[in-house]
Structures are given as C-alpha cells and as structure tokens.
Amino acid sequence: MSSQPAIYPADMIKDEWVLSRQTLHTGGLILEHQVQPSGECEASGGLTHHLVAFELSNVPRQVSRVGEREYDGPLLQGEMLLIPAEVSLFGACETRDEILALIIDPMFLRQVALETNCRYADRIELLSVLKTRDPQIEFILLSCQKEMQQARWGSRLYLDSLANLLAIHLLRNYTSCPPQLQEYKGGLAESKLRRVLEYINAHFEQDINLADLAQVADMSQCYFASLFKQSMGMTPWQYVMQQRVERAKELLRWCDGQSPAKSDRSLSEIALQCGFNSQSHFTHQFRKFTGVTPKTYRILG
C-alpha cells in the first residue's frame, strides 16, 4: 500500500465539471453528473471512498490503472469502472468524458453488511473492475439521473430504497468473499404490516424515509423493503405514492372534502398538501398512476 494519503474523490474534480450532485442515502452515497475534459488524474494513495464511474458517452481511448490492474482501450456508453477505496489510481482520457460518478462511503457498505448479517462485515473488500456492463447498476444510476434532470427530488424513501438495493448488489457481486445474505420469505408479520400502513397513512404528506418505516417494523432497512413488497405487491415508495395520489384525487373532486362543488384549491396547493415537493412532481406521478394529468382529472371528475 502506498504511503501517500488517500484523496477524497470530489477533491480531484473541479466544481465546474459537476453538472449536478445529490446525496442518495444520508451521506453514504453521493451521485454526481460530471463532464470532464481530456487529461490525466492520479491518486497514488488511492481514494478515501469507493467510486463507480458509469459512462454516458463513448470514449475512444481510456487508460486506467487501479492497483495492479490496467486497461487501455475504448469505453462505451453503459459501461462502468469500479474503483475500490485506498487502491492506487491513474486515469487518462484523450477526449471529453461524461459520466455518472457514484461516491460510496466504505462505512455505509460496512453498515449494510452488518445489518444483513454478513460474515466478515468489518473486512468488506470491493473488487477492481475496469470495464463491464451491469444492468442492475445501470437501472439504478439512470433512474437517479432521470430524477436529477427533471428536478423531481423529493422522495427520500425512493432514494433510500435505491441506495440499499445498490449496496446489497455490490456486496453480492463485487466483493472478494461474496456474503451469503439471509433470504426471508412470506412478507411482514400481520402486526408489523398493520403498524407500517397506519404510520404511512398518518404521515404520507411528509417526506417519509426508509429508516422510519423499518423502525416502525422493528427490523433492518435492508430486509424491510423486500418483505413489504412480498406483503403488498409493491414497494414502500410505490405504496406511499399511491396513497398520495388517492388523497389528491379526493381533493381534486371535492372542496374541503365535503361539498360536491369542484375544488377551488390550486394544483400547487394540492401537491404540497399531499406530500409532493412541486407541482411538476405531482403532475408526473399523478399521470403515472392514473393515466391523466391532475388538471384533466379535475375536469372529468
């Protein structure tokens, strides 16, 4: 191991190269949309965090050296590099490069490993991967990128769920000793499910996060989402959105929930009252669940 200190990934990137940035899971994961100019970068002592670099463009030639491994050749859209923390790094690119950079705190992965009862959770080691395609990681990162582009951030529950899904996928597929994660079937116990649904129905207008729901169910976040889906046939995030849309439909049909007159509330007021962070977010999700916009639903209702 190099005697040089490890470098925080963001310290190698100029602010003007970062188009957008979002924390996915209370600091454990940070996603950045970057456009980097041609040039070289080096961290002989490695990085303080794990790094996933997902290609959004086509690069004719990329030179990457991570530890003892080296790749010299093209990187195509949809391919990725996985760079473990504290492993020497060198990279050079002859052209402009557009990527999604996922910065992963090693402590976050370790915590997920502990919560899922992984053996050797305190010695998790990610593998170096210099060129590969992974449909699961691609789905997660592109889902996040779409949210970033549309400025529809506002569901902590959605982001937490994606973050946990990604962490478990990395532990299962990109560690030197893949853990045997315990599988639970049958869904949540009836009493736990009832408590969770009551909590959601009482707080759906707030920005619920996965930790809240897991705590209500008295279990690990990592298993909660899977068991909830087994019980309800949908993810916690989908259920929360469904409840918000149902409440919005009531507000669009009725004025103050009592009179049969058309609601005089603005769409932005209804959006905020139902837990959506903006009118555009409200419109997007409402149309996704009902097939029509809130405005059209109000006219037809």
C-alpha positions, 0 to 999 in steps of 0.5 A: 500500500502506498504511503501517500494519503488517500484523496477524497474523490470530489477533491480531484474534480473541479466544481465546474465539471459537476453538472449536478450532485445529490446525496442518495442515502444520508451521506453514504452515497453521493451521485454526481453528473460530471463532464470532464475534459481530456487529461490525466488524474492520479491518486497514488494513495488511492481514494478515501471512498469507493467510486463507480464511474458509469459512462454516458458517452463513448470514449475512444481511448481510456487508460486506467490503472487501479492497483495492479490492474490496467486497461487501455482501450475504448469505453462505451456508453453503459459501461462502468469502472469500479474503483475500490477505496485506498487502491492506487489510481491513474486515469487518462482520457484523450477526449471529453468524458461524461459520466455518472460518478457514484461516491460510496462511503466504505462505512455505509457498505460496512453498515449494510453488511452488518445489518444483513448479517454478513460474515466478515462485515468489518473486512468488506473488500470491493473488487477492481473492475475496469470495464463491464456492463451491469444492468442492475447498476445501470437501472439504478444510476439512470433512474437517479439521473432521470430524477436529477434532470427533471428536478423531481427530488423529493422522495427520500424513501425512493432514494433510500430504497435505491441506495440499499438495493445498490449496496446489497448488489455490490456486496453480492457481486463485487466483493472478494468473499461474496456474503451469503445474505439471509433470504426471508420469505412470506412478507411482514408479520400481520402486526408489523404490516398493520403498524407500517400502513397506519404510520404511512397513512398518518404521515404520507404528506411528509417526506417519509424515509426508509429508516422510519418505516423499518423502525416502525417494523422493528427490523433492518432497512435492508430486509424491510423493503423486500418483505413489504413488497412480498406483503403488498405487491409493491414497494414502500415508495410505490405504496406511499405514492399511491396513497398520495395520489388517492388523497389528491384525487379526493381533493381534486373532486371535492372542496374541503372534502365535503361539498360536491362543488369542484375544488377551488384549491390550486394544483400547487396547493394540492401537491404540497398538501399531499406530500409532493415537493412541486407541482411538476412532481405531482403532475408526473406521478399523478399521470403515472398512476392514473393515466391523466394529468391532475388538471384533466382529472379535475375536469372529468371528475 
